[in-house]
Amino acid sequence: MDLNNIENLEDVELFDLQNQITEIIKKRNLEKGDIEEIIDNSFNIGFPKIDGVGLNPWIDNSLIICPGARIDKTKTRHICKFIVIDEEWSWESPHMISDVIRRDQSSKNFRQHSITLISPFEGMKVQVISQKSQQGKHLVEGVDSFEFRNGKLEKTMTKTSRSRDH
């Protein structure tokens, strides 16, 4: 594609081209492999400890793999970790390819793990929100921020509850 031709396009044409490219990438991601196999592998990789909230997101086959979890400690307390994609929960993102939740109620306390597959675009903002809940109130423990650049997730910021204390 000739850069000079692109530079001569009107803004509305550039936005249309950008949307078309995003849709092509999403379509290719859907066609690339067995989505169920990618999700199964991601559950195995993303949650190395059964009682853990999981790893930070990673790139696999040009998809962003987003693990999420809720682990009950008692009936009124739990810890959780979920991913935000450009200001929307990963499972509500228009760039979501698939979202699978697995619940384990075999133990004393409820555990839920999820894997969401996201079709990325250049500049996509990704945040990992870690929280704990006590008596129905969620308290943010930490936020890790990333940006999708040149096919990679680059960490841009880490903020913990301790970092708010001056």
RAZI-V142395 format. One record per helix or strand of 2 or more residues. SS is the DSSP state (@ for helix, = for strand). FROM is the first residue (numbers start at 1). TO is the last residue. If there is no record, write none. Layout:
BEGIN
ss:from:to
SS:FROM:TO
SS:FROM:TO
END
This chain:
BEGIN
ss:from:to
@:3:7
@:11:32
@:35:46
=:58:60
=:63:72
=:77:85
=:88:89
@:90:92
=:96:104
=:111:119
=:125:134
=:137:149
=:152:160
@:161:164
END
